[in-house]
Amino acid sequence: MVHKHGLEFYGYIKLINFIRLKNPTVEYMNSIYNPVPWEKEEYLKPVLEDDLLLQFDVEDLYEPVSVPFSYPNGLSENTSVVEKLRRMEARALSAEAALARAREDLQRMKQFAQDFVMNADVRTCSSSTAIADLQEDEDGVYFSSYGHYGIHEEMLKDKVRTESYRDFIYRNPHIFKDKVVLDVGCGTGILSMFAAKAGAKKVLGVDQSEILYQAMDIIRLNKLEDTVVLIKGKIEEVLLPVEKVDIIVSEWMGYFLLFESMLDSVLYAKNKYLAKGGSVYPDICTISLVAVSDVNKHAERVAFWDDVYGFNMSCMKKAVIPEAVVEVLDPKTLISDPCSIKHINCHTTSISDLEFSSDFALKITKTSMCTAIAGYFDIYFEKNCHNRVMFSTGPQSTRTHWKQTVFLLEKPFSVKAGEALKGKITVHKNKKDPRSLIVTLTLNNSTQTYGLQ
């Protein structure tokens, strides 16, 4: 058919799309003479997406024929060269058309991206799949940060953290004896080795970061390779060598408990791999708030911008205030009793529960100026435990690497001992980066939004 009608690049495309669209009989196609029925421009539009026939180079069907060709000036050339020039011209025209379409597509993408960002505050995030749906290039920075030994050294040296896990596991060996254990985000493998020493039959450690390769060496150095199996990858993507596990253990907590959204991955693992009657540890977590009065620190960070070497830079407060600060608070700056705003039972909670709003009332214990609200969390190992273990990251407890999360107030206000400071807090994932948090505080007739990232 191509030879019969002398079809070139565009003619061939029209022919294929005509056949796809009309599905003519062989007899009909053989009976066609000029004019052909596929001349209309509408047949340039593909009928099938990614049609392989349209990717075929029709010019390969033609044998190059060398016939002398005379130009008016007496020069001669082969018709094969002329045909090549014609084909090159056709390809150039096709490329120009494709480039024009690409420009239009790019413009539409730019407009979509602009609308996407501008409407970020009103869009609804699917919190139940936000972390699981992250692609490798989107989540690379997060996992890369855990690839360096430094962060693991800091966590291992955090005695409150590491010894709490050790004490829970070693003091409750009946929970681990002859059980299959899954360690989500195993890092250097410390929890996996604790579980193995406590008598676990098999321990599966899963981690996406590069530190896993060092963890493999650590497991071998401690002669636990027969019990502990390490698997590199995201728990949402890897294939475990077992259908179900008896115990899930993980150190998933971030600043203000939920920063980094690793609990999402633990809950995913629970829903997919935990056997009936199995347990997740730690199993109970709470988030609490407390009022803070530290006029000097507030002046250093906020009031400072009112007069910087004689210049007014107060507009900088708009950048300073919305950024939550992670630091260790002096217990002497606390001016209220703590108030719990969130209780999480890892056996019953769902991913959607991790975005929430809560009213709170802080009982003021000291007449002073309230300059900030601080948040921290407490962790409990309770289910089936003969010896329960807990630890706190609060400012009145031993310091941990999680410190406390401080939300500075733009305008401090006075409070009196005995009164209740009422407010509301909303916590949700950042739609642009679901591993970070957006926290909104309403207090003293004022609302401020903070980012933890």
Secondary structure, DSSP 4 states (H G I P E B T S, - for coil): -HHHHT--HHHHHHHHHHHHHH---HHHHHT--SSPTT-SGGGGS-SSTT-GGGGS-GGGGSPP---EEE-TTS-EEEHHHHHHHHHHHHHHHHHHHHHHHHHHHHHHHHHHHHHHHHTGGGPPP-TTTTTTT--HHHHHHHHHHTTSHHHHHHHHH-HHHHHHHHHHHHH-HHHHTT-EEEEET-TTSHHHHHHHHTT-SEEEEEE-STHHHHHHHHHHHTT-TTTEEEEES-TTT---SSS-EEEEE----BTTBTTT-HHHHHHHHHHHHEEEEEEEES-EEEEEEEEE--HHHHHHHTGGGG-BTTB--GGGHHHHTTB-EEEPPPGGGB-B--EEEEEEETTT--GGGGSEEEEEEEEB-S-EEEEEEEEEEEEEE-TT-SS-EEEE-STTS---TT-EEEEEEEEEEEE-TT-EEEEEEEEEEETTEEEEEEEEEEETTEEEEEEE-
